[in-house]
Amino acid sequence: MKPILIHEVGPRDGLQNERQVVPTAVKLDWIRRVADSGVDIVQVGSFVRGDKLPQMADTDELFRVLGGETHRALLSGLVLNEKGLERAMEVGVGMICMGVSASDTHSRKNTGMSTEEATGRIVAMAKAAQKTGRRVQVSVQSAFGCGFEGAIAFERVRALVEAYLEAGLHSISLADTAGHAHPAQVRRYLRCFLELDPSAEFTAHIHNTFGLGMANVYAAMDAGAASIETSFGGLGGCPFTQVASGNVATEDLVHGLQRNGQRTEIHLGDLLGVAREVAAFFDRELPGCVYKTGAITAKGQA
């Protein structure tokens, strides 16, 4: 089995719902340390209006600074519309992420567009970005349920996945935006979609709203997910869903993998250090576990 890839989304999904704005210099420090820890991808921010999401107001500046440096990780950015894509291209984002919600209600609250309208625009944007040689990931948001609508029909999720595959978009994230997923559902969805195209690379973006986050992550890996999206300290949550809750903590997943002899090249201590600093900055306890307990090592706890 290929080593699972880890996409750190703390600087974007982790921070976007926070009221206390993190200074650019502090963000740069956190991003650099995570990007050099050995994780595979770090999502620096989203290209949205700063007056709508103040935490993301410096995304362009972050990429301009980081783009002149060398890091172990690929740097990604989220775009919601054509203007955001233009900005991402201008600052040289290496991996561009974009998506459509399977929930029409969530789609309208998040983007002001219906699912149908968003699908056409996002597919066109993704194909345009691909033609420039950039790596592109498309997502199905609210793939496992919606905080507004409740259960989302499997056929709606499958239709979006099929639209992506037919457009030649083979890097697809299934996002549990509302945290409604359960392990059997995650396993079934991934297996079904991999049957559509075994060469496609699926990512699982899991929220821990109802306590099933890590169980869902392991179900995704068992079913063939290529990548998992996590956040330092378990911070985060979509501001456009009914109950915003954090992601699975990056350091918790890495700790679990390393106990099984996987991804041992990642510097867990660096991730723990960042999570502790994030908790100290916001002056509160974060949802993650290992940054508080310490890691289990061959010599005990560290």
Secondary structure, DSSP 4 states (H G I P E B T S, - for coil): -PPPEEEE-IIIIITTT-SSPPPHHHHHHHHHHHHTTT-SEEEEEEES-TTT-GGGTTHHHHHHHHTTS--SSEEEEEE-SHHHHHHHHHTT-SEEEEEEESSHHHHHHHHSS-HHHHHHHHHHHHHHHHHTT-EEEEEEETTT-BTTTBS--HHHHHHHHHHHHHTT--EEEEE-TTS---HHHHHHHHHHHHHH-TT-EEEEE-B-TTS-HHHHHHHHHHHT-SEEEEBGGG----TTSSS---B-BHHHHHHHHHHTT-STTS-HHHHHHHHHHHHHHHTS--S-SHHHH--EETTEE-
